[in-house]
Amino acid sequence: MRAIWIDSQRRRVAEVNVSGLKEMQEKVGGLITVAGEFDNDDTLFVDDEGLLKEPKDFFFMKAFLHPLAGNGLIVGFDPVTGETVDAKISAEAVRKSVLFMDRSGVALWVAVSRNKN
């Protein structure tokens, strides 16, 4: 299926093909968990243990309100069958909405976020 891979180490977004759970886990670097859903039924997956691996690389998407550790993978979801399907969002749209960060960037984001409250 067509997916959008957010590679935080190389700071790039790419369209990829994955054929199932094993390949999805390889792209995120571990056991997958849902980080969030888009309005178009696409789903963002990340490594369930990403924060436990002392991550160096993060990414931020405005739709999800906070930085995410490691890599991400966006696939589509069919609400009728419950199956994963081709992602609807384009790689270009994701490129425009992703901000890559390192630990210092996340620390700055936290500090700014705290001062807003």
C-alpha positions as CSV (number, residue, x, y, z in Angstrom):
1,M,0.0,0.0,0.0
2,R,1.1,3.6,-0.6
3,A,2.3,5.3,2.6
4,I,4.1,8.5,3.5
5,W,7.3,7.9,5.5
6,I,8.6,10.7,7.8
7,D,12.3,9.9,8.2
8,S,13.4,12.1,11.1
9,Q,17.0,11.0,11.0
10,R,17.5,12.1,7.4
11,R,14.9,14.9,7.7
12,R,13.0,13.9,4.7
13,V,9.5,12.8,3.7
14,A,9.1,10.1,1.0
15,E,6.3,8.1,-0.6
16,V,6.9,4.4,0.1
17,N,5.1,1.1,-0.4
18,V,4.6,-1.2,2.6
19,S,2.9,-4.5,2.4
20,G,1.9,-5.1,6.0
21,L,2.7,-4.7,9.7
22,K,6.3,-5.9,9.6
23,E,7.3,-3.3,6.9
24,M,5.3,-0.6,8.8
25,Q,7.3,-1.4,12.0
26,E,10.6,-1.3,10.1
27,K,9.8,2.2,8.8
28,V,9.0,3.6,12.2
29,G,11.8,1.6,13.9
30,G,9.8,-0.5,16.4
31,L,6.3,-1.5,17.5
32,I,3.8,0.8,16.0
33,T,1.2,2.8,17.8
34,V,-1.3,5.4,16.5
35,A,-0.1,8.9,17.1
36,G,-3.2,10.5,15.5
37,E,-5.7,10.6,12.7
38,F,-6.3,13.0,9.9
39,D,-9.7,14.3,8.8
40,N,-9.4,12.2,5.6
41,D,-9.1,8.8,7.5
42,D,-5.4,8.7,7.1
43,T,-3.5,7.6,10.2
44,L,-0.1,8.5,11.6
45,F,1.9,5.7,13.2
46,V,5.0,6.1,15.3
47,D,7.3,3.8,17.4
48,D,5.4,2.9,20.6
49,E,8.7,3.1,22.5
50,G,10.1,6.0,20.7
51,L,10.6,8.2,23.8
52,L,12.2,5.3,25.7
53,K,15.0,5.0,23.2
54,E,16.5,8.3,24.1
55,P,15.6,9.8,20.7
56,K,17.8,12.4,19.0
57,D,15.4,13.1,16.2
58,F,11.8,14.4,16.3
59,F,9.2,15.8,14.1
60,F,6.3,18.1,14.6
61,M,3.0,18.4,12.7
62,K,0.6,21.1,13.6
63,A,-2.3,18.7,13.5
64,F,-0.9,16.7,16.5
65,L,0.0,19.5,18.9
66,H,3.4,18.2,20.1
67,P,6.7,16.8,18.8
68,L,6.9,13.1,18.1
69,A,10.0,11.0,18.6
70,G,11.6,9.1,15.8
71,N,10.0,8.3,12.5
72,G,6.4,8.4,11.4
73,L,4.4,6.5,8.8
74,I,1.1,7.7,7.4
75,V,-1.3,5.2,5.8
76,G,-5.0,5.3,4.9
77,F,-7.7,3.6,6.9
78,D,-11.0,2.2,5.6
79,P,-13.6,2.8,8.3
80,V,-15.9,0.2,6.7
81,T,-13.5,-2.7,6.6
82,G,-11.1,-1.6,9.3
83,E,-8.2,-2.3,7.0
84,T,-5.2,-0.1,6.2
85,V,-5.2,1.2,2.6
86,D,-3.3,3.7,0.5
87,A,-2.7,7.0,2.1
88,K,-4.8,9.8,0.7
89,I,-2.5,12.7,1.7
90,S,0.4,13.5,-0.7
91,A,4.1,13.5,0.3
92,E,4.2,17.1,-0.8
93,A,1.5,18.1,1.6
94,V,3.3,16.3,4.5
95,R,6.6,18.0,3.5
96,K,4.9,21.3,3.9
97,S,3.5,20.5,7.3
98,V,6.5,18.8,9.0
99,L,9.1,20.5,11.1
100,F,12.1,18.4,12.0
101,M,13.7,18.9,15.4
102,D,16.5,17.7,17.5
103,R,16.5,17.6,21.4
104,S,17.4,21.2,21.7
105,G,14.5,22.2,19.4
106,V,12.1,20.1,21.5
107,A,13.4,21.8,24.6
108,L,12.8,25.2,23.1
109,W,9.3,24.1,22.0
110,V,8.5,23.0,25.6
111,A,9.8,26.2,27.1
112,V,7.8,28.4,24.6
113,S,4.7,26.2,25.2
114,R,4.9,26.6,29.0
115,N,5.2,30.4,28.7
116,K,2.0,30.5,26.7
117,N,0.0,29.0,29.6
